[in-house]
Amino acid sequence: MVDREMVIMDRLTKEQRHKNMSRIRSKNTSIEVKLCKELRKRGYGYRKNYKELPGKPDIVLTKYKIAIFCDSDFFHGKDWENLEKRLRNGSNPDFWISKIERNMERDERNSTELRHSGWRVLRFWGSDIKKDALSCINEIENAIIQYKAEKIMS
């Protein structure tokens, strides 16, 4: 017997799915834009997709050495245990599981490298940004306050 909750049935045709997937962007995503607008409103200067740093962070506050990543829930493996189970029952599970696991490993590697270089790394899930961008902004502002406090102490 198949666990109905675990089966993923694609409601789209192959052509519709292809069209949707081809429109997924890596820059200027809605979650990125939402955070950037809030930062700009509060007077913070930032760089976007900063190529000089490992992983090309989505938003970088160079003045405060803060690298911010806006990670989509699916491609970066939010709630991985449940997502992996769902993917196993979907189409092309080997490809998707392998791809997302590589993304998660790369994310960890980039975060570690940035931290070793003295950067503070903040990662936000897309769903969290959409649901409550102000909490994300508060976390960024707390990191700025910490940076300033550490600078004064040294």
Beta strands, then each sheet from edge to edge (+ up, - down):
strand 1: 47-48
strand 2: 59-61
strand 3: 66-71
strand 4: 120-125
sheet 1: 1+ 2- 3+ 4+
end
